[in-house]
Amino acid sequence: MRGMGNMQGMMKKMQKMQKEMMEAQEALNAEQFEGVAGGGMVKVAVSGQREVVSVNLDESVVDPEDIEMLQDLIVIATNEALKKVEEKTNSTMGKFTQGLNLPF
């Protein structure tokens, strides 16, 4: 019978951890991350769910003769924002999955 008490205690711990993980994921999803390129002329905001929320362009970067540069700056800023999301996800959710080898 002693093993049943240990099992109940372990189940309570797992439920608590699951609740904490859900709360952490919700907080992460609500957060926004910004990527910047061209010395601040291009800014891209991405949600914790990895969705582009906004793109802000300084009018000085809009040159009809050089569309490729603007496209490159948008890609750079977007990738920077997505990298920040990934880093925050790993640091936030990693504490729950250490040693479990589970995907996020």
LUMFI-274046 format. One line per 8 residues: number of its first residue (from 1); for each residue x, y, z of N, C-alpha, C. Coordinates in steps of 0.02 Angstrom, whole numbers, always signed. Atoms other than C-alpha are relative to their C-alpha. Layout:
NUM) X:Y:Z:X:Y:Z:X:Y:Z; ...
This chain:
1) +41:-60:+0:+0:+0:+0:+43:+63:+0; -43:-59:-3:+146:+116:+28:+15:+28:-70; -13:-21:+68:+178:+121:-159:-55:+43:-29; +57:-40:+25:+4:+194:-190:+7:+73:+21; -10:-68:-23:+45:+347:-84:+53:+36:-42; -52:-29:+43:+203:+376:-185:-27:+16:-69; +29:-10:+66:+104:+358:-346:-45:+61:+0; +45:-58:-5:-26:+486:-289:+41:+65:+4
9) -44:-59:-6:+111:+607:-239:+32:+17:-66; -31:-12:+65:+196:+585:-406:-51:+29:-50; +53:-25:+44:+31:+614:-498:-15:+73:+14; +12:-70:-18:+2:+776:-402:+56:+44:-25; -57:-38:+25:+177:+835:-446:-5:+8:-76; +6:-3:+72:+147:+793:-629:-55:+49:-21; +54:-46:+15:-19:+887:-630:+21:+72:+11; -25:-67:-14:+64:+1038:-550:+48:+23:-55
17) -48:-17:+53:+205:+1033:-677:-37:+14:-66; +38:-11:+62:+79:+1018:-820:-34:+68:+1; +32:-66:-7:-15:+1171:-756:+51:+56:-10; -52:-50:+7:+146:+1270:-741:+24:+5:-72; -21:+0:+71:+197:+1219:-918:-51:+37:-43; +52:-33:+39:+30:+1276:-989:+1:+75:+12; -4:-72:-16:+44:+1443:-898:+60:+32:-33; -61:-27:+31:+222:+1468:-960:-9:+6:-76
25) +12:-1:+72:+169:+1425:-1139:-47:+57:-19; +46:-54:+13:+23:+1547:-1131:+34:+68:+5; -38:-63:-8:+137:+1686:-1067:+47:+10:-59; -46:-4:+57:+262:+1648:-1204:-38:+19:-64; +40:-15:+60:+126:+1651:-1338:-23:+72:-1; +25:-68:-4:+66:+1821:-1278:+56:+52:-10; -57:-45:+6:+241:+1896:-1286:+15:+17:-73; -22:-19:+67:+307:+1991:-1438:+76:+9:-1
33) -73:-3:+9:+485:+1986:-1504:+14:+42:-62; -14:-45:+56:+564:+2116:-1617:+68:-16:-30; -62:+5:+37:+695:+2093:-1750:+12:+65:-36; -18:-65:+30:+787:+2244:-1819:+55:-11:-52; -53:+3:+52:+891:+2268:-1977:+10:+70:-28; -15:-64:+32:+972:+2411:-2070:+6:+56:+50; -9:-53:-50:+1017:+2505:-1912:-65:+27:+27; +65:-21:-28:+836:+2511:-1855:-49:+24:-52
41) +45:-24:+53:+762:+2557:-2024:-56:-51:-14; +50:+53:+10:+668:+2390:-2032:-9:-35:+66; +16:+34:-63:+579:+2317:-1881:-57:-48:-14; +52:+51:+7:+478:+2156:-1878:-16:-26:+69; +23:+27:-64:+375:+2103:-1728:-33:-68:-13; +25:+68:+6:+334:+1918:-1705:-28:-21:+67; +29:+24:-63:+220:+1838:-1576:+37:-63:+23; -29:+62:-27:+274:+1694:-1465:-25:-61:-37
49) +25:+54:+41:+171:+1586:-1582:+31:-1:-69; -38:-4:+62:+292:+1631:-1722:-41:+27:-58; +39:-34:+52:+169:+1740:-1818:+24:+72:-5; -20:-70:+10:+223:+1905:-1894:-59:+44:+20; +51:-45:-26:+126:+2040:-1802:+2:+67:-36; -6:-64:+34:+194:+2196:-1885:+68:+6:-35; -61:-18:+35:+324:+2263:-2006:+1:+75:-4; -7:-73:+3:+385:+2442:-1987:+62:+17:-41
57) -54:-21:+44:+489:+2524:-2121:+10:+75:+5; -17:-71:+3:+578:+2690:-2110:-5:+19:-73; +11:-18:+70:+531:+2783:-2268:+66:+9:-39; -64:-9:+34:+715:+2814:-2306:+27:-66:-30; -23:+64:+25:+740:+2627:-2336:-39:-22:-62; +42:+18:+58:+605:+2621:-2471:+27:+35:-62; -31:-26:+62:+699:+2643:-2634:-25:-44:-58; +26:+40:+55:+605:+2587:-2790:+54:-29:-45
65) -55:+24:+41:+773:+2563:-2875:+38:-58:+32; -36:+52:-35:+833:+2440:-2743:-48:-41:+44; +49:+41:-35:+689:+2326:-2694:+34:-59:+34; -34:+58:-29:+809:+2181:-2662:+28:+15:+69; -27:-17:-65:+893:+2273:-2519:-55:+1:+53; +55:-3:-47:+726:+2306:-2435:-24:-71:+16; +21:+69:-11:+675:+2124:-2457:+49:-36:+46; -51:+31:-42:+840:+2067:-2381:-5:+24:+72
73) +5:-27:-67:+819:+2183:-2232:-61:-28:+37; +60:+29:-31:+643:+2117:-2200:+13:-73:+21; -16:+70:-16:+706:+1937:-2206:+46:-2:+61; -47:-2:-56:+850:+1979:-2087:-36:+16:+65; +37:-20:-61:+735:+2066:-1962:-48:-55:+22; +48:+54:-17:+606:+1926:-1970:+37:-59:+31; -39:+56:-26:+737:+1791:-1943:+28:+15:+70; -25:-19:-66:+810:+1888:-1796:-56:-6:+52
81) +56:+4:-46:+638:+1901:-1715:-18:-73:+15; +16:+71:-9:+604:+1715:-1743:+53:-35:+43; -53:+29:-41:+773:+1672:-1667:-10:+18:+74; +14:-20:-69:+726:+1771:-1511:-57:-42:+30; +56:+42:-24:+563:+1673:-1498:+27:-69:+18; -28:+67:-11:+659:+1509:-1513:+42:-2:+64; -42:-2:-60:+786:+1560:-1380:-42:+5:+63; +43:-8:-59:+650:+1615:-1259:-40:-64:+12
89) +36:+63:-8:+551:+1455:-1292:+44:-52:+32; -47:+50:-27:+703:+1348:-1257:+15:+14:+74; -17:-16:-70:+746:+1441:-1096:-61:-7:+45; +60:+3:-41:+565:+1447:-1035:-25:-72:+8; +29:+67:-2:+505:+1273:-1080:+52:-53:+16; -53:+49:-13:+673:+1186:-1062:+3:-22:+72; -3:+19:-70:+662:+1189:-873:-51:-55:+17; +50:+51:-12:+508:+1077:-884:+19:-67:-33
97) -14:+61:+39:+580:+953:-1008:+72:-24:+6; -70:+21:-7:+760:+936:-949:+5:-75:+9; -13:+71:-5:+817:+760:-977:-55:-45:-29; +56:+40:+27:+651:+705:-1055:+4:-9:-75; -8:+5:+73:+703:+733:-1237:-67:+7:-36; +65:-11:+30:+530:+800:-1282:+2:+62:-44; +5:-61:+40:+489:+923:-1422:-46:+50:+34; +43:-52:-29:+406:+1089:-1377:-63:+6:-38
